[in-house]
Amino acid sequence: MAVTIKGTEGVSKVEATGSPSSSTFLRGDYAWAAPSGGKILQVLQATKTDTFTTSSTTFVDIPDLTVTITPSSASSKVLVFYQLQSGASTHSAIKAVKTIGGTTTDVLVGDASGNITRANQKIYTNGWGPNSAVVQILDSPNTTSAVTYKVQCGNPYSATYYTYINRSQNTANFSYDVRSSSTITVMEVGA
């Protein structure tokens, strides 16, 4: 196919391969091609609008903050984005986990160090809140099987303290307190 280009240097004739369309571009080697890599192929989201409270000293799933995605290619990456509104009566932690074929692993937690809890973020509000935690993780699941991502929370300090989701520890009916919502969003990013 011949392509005519007009510019300040006059008229040139360029021989290009492939077919032009609204979904292709002309590469530097004069070939029409579809863009590749970095495209968002699918987006899924789960939302939690009610509250959740736990005194668990180990990590537990936060109800409703679970989403399953099946990558179209093993070379795709998955961008995991969650925003969590939370409160705590003392030290609590949150993290994302993924499950592939029955095996669950943490997603981007800190390195092991003695008794320190491995997580994405720590929650410490001492009664007030809720505070916002925003986490973004670019994961490489290396599979075309279903991958389930979840957000978990726990209070490793003591079972006499609580973690609160979408609310603060305070339960007084004051207008300056809030009930909020939390989400987890996953996006398949083409390689």
C-alpha positions in Angstrom: 0.0 0.0 0.0 1.3 3.5 -0.8 0.9 6.2 1.8 1.4 9.9 0.8 2.8 12.1 3.5 2.7 15.9 3.1 5.1 18.0 5.0 7.4 21.0 4.9 9.8 19.0 2.8 7.2 18.4 0.0 5.5 15.1 -0.9 7.1 11.8 -0.2 6.0 8.3 -1.1 6.2 5.6 1.5 5.6 1.9 0.9 3.9 0.4 4.0 2.9 -3.2 4.8 -0.2 -4.2 6.6 -3.6 -2.6 6.6 -4.4 0.8 8.2 -7.5 1.0 10.5 -8.7 2.8 13.5 -7.0 0.2 15.7 -3.5 0.3 14.1 -0.7 2.7 13.8 2.2 3.2 11.4 5.4 1.9 13.0 8.9 3.3 12.3 9.6 0.4 10.0 6.6 1.4 7.8 4.3 -1.4 8.9 0.8 -0.9 10.2 0.4 -2.7 13.5 -1.9 -2.9 16.5 -0.5 -1.5 19.8 0.8 -4.1 22.1 1.7 -4.2 25.7 0.4 -2.1 28.6 -3.2 -2.4 27.5 -5.9 -2.9 30.1 -7.7 -6.0 29.0 -10.3 -6.4 31.8 -11.3 -4.6 35.0 -13.2 -6.1 37.9 -14.2 -4.6 41.2 -15.8 -5.6 44.5 -17.2 -3.1 47.0 -18.0 -3.3 50.7 -20.5 -0.7 52.1 -21.4 -2.2 55.4 -19.2 -2.6 58.5 -17.1 -5.5 59.7 -15.5 -6.0 63.1 -13.0 -8.6 64.2 -10.8 -9.4 67.2 -8.9 -12.1 65.4 -5.1 -12.2 66.2 -4.5 -13.8 62.8 -5.5 -12.5 59.4 -9.1 -13.1 58.3 -10.9 -12.3 55.0 -12.8 -9.0 55.0 -16.2 -10.0 53.7 -17.1 -8.7 50.2 -13.5 -7.6 49.4 -12.8 -10.6 47.1 -12.5 -10.6 43.4 -11.6 -13.3 40.9 -9.9 -12.7 37.6 -8.9 -15.1 34.8 -5.9 -13.7 32.9 -6.1 -14.1 29.1 -2.3 -14.7 28.9 0.2 -16.1 31.4 2.4 -13.1 30.5 -0.2 -10.6 31.7 0.3 -8.7 34.9 -2.6 -7.9 37.3 -2.8 -4.4 38.9 -4.4 -4.8 42.3 -5.7 -1.7 43.8 -7.6 -1.5 47.1 -8.7 1.3 49.3 -9.8 0.4 52.8 -11.5 2.5 55.3 -10.6 1.2 58.8 -10.3 1.9 62.4 -8.7 0.0 65.3 -8.7 0.1 69.1 -5.0 -0.6 68.9 -2.4 -2.1 66.4 -4.0 -3.9 63.4 -2.7 -4.8 60.0 -4.0 -5.4 56.5 -2.8 -7.3 53.5 -3.8 -8.7 50.1 -3.6 -12.4 49.3 -4.1 -14.4 46.1 -5.3 -17.9 45.6 -4.5 -20.0 42.5 -5.6 -23.6 42.3 -6.2 -23.9 46.1 -2.8 -22.3 47.1 -3.0 -19.0 48.9 0.0 -16.6 49.2 0.6 -13.1 50.4 0.9 -10.3 47.8 3.7 -7.9 48.3 4.2 -7.9 52.0 7.4 -6.8 53.8 10.3 -9.0 54.5 10.4 -11.3 57.5 12.0 -9.9 60.6 11.7 -11.7 63.9 8.2 -11.4 65.4 7.2 -8.4 63.2 3.9 -9.0 61.3 4.2 -9.1 57.5 1.5 -6.9 55.8 0.8 -4.2 53.3 -0.1 -1.6 55.9 -0.6 -1.0 59.6 -3.8 0.4 61.1 -3.5 2.4 64.3 -6.3 4.9 65.1 -6.7 4.5 68.9 -10.5 4.9 68.8 -11.1 7.5 66.0 -11.2 7.1 62.3 -11.9 5.5 60.0 -8.6 6.1 58.3 -7.9 5.4 54.6 -5.4 2.9 53.4 -4.6 2.9 49.7 -2.5 0.1 48.2 -1.5 -0.6 44.6 0.3 -3.8 43.7 1.5 -4.9 40.2 1.3 -8.7 40.5 2.6 -11.4 38.1 0.4 -14.4 38.6 1.9 -16.3 35.6 -1.2 -18.2 34.8 -4.4 -18.4 32.7 -6.2 -20.0 35.6 -8.6 -18.1 37.8 -6.8 -16.0 40.4 -8.8 -14.8 43.5 -7.5 -11.7 45.3 -8.7 -10.9 48.8 -8.1 -8.2 51.4 -7.5 -9.5 54.9 -7.1 -7.8 58.3 -6.0 -8.9 61.7 -5.0 -7.7 65.1 -1.7 -9.4 66.1 -1.5 -7.4 69.3 -4.2 -9.0 71.4 -7.7 -10.6 71.1 -9.0 -8.0 73.5 -8.7 -5.3 70.8 -10.6 -4.9 67.6 -10.2 -4.0 63.9 -13.1 -2.1 62.4 -13.9 -1.9 58.6 -15.9 1.1 57.2 -16.3 2.6 60.7 -14.3 3.8 63.7 -14.2 2.4 67.1 -16.4 5.2 68.3 -20.1 4.2 68.1 -21.6 7.5 69.3 -24.2 9.0 67.0 -22.3 12.1 66.1 -22.5 13.9 62.8 -18.7 14.2 62.6 -18.2 10.4 62.7 -18.7 8.5 59.4 -19.7 5.3 57.8 -17.6 4.7 54.6 -17.0 2.1 51.9 -14.0 0.1 50.7 -13.2 -1.4 47.4 -10.8 -3.8 45.7 -10.1 -3.4 41.9 -8.1 -5.7 39.7 -7.0 -5.0 36.1 -5.4 -7.3 33.7 -2.5 -5.5 32.0 -1.4 -7.0 28.7 2.3 -7.8 28.3 
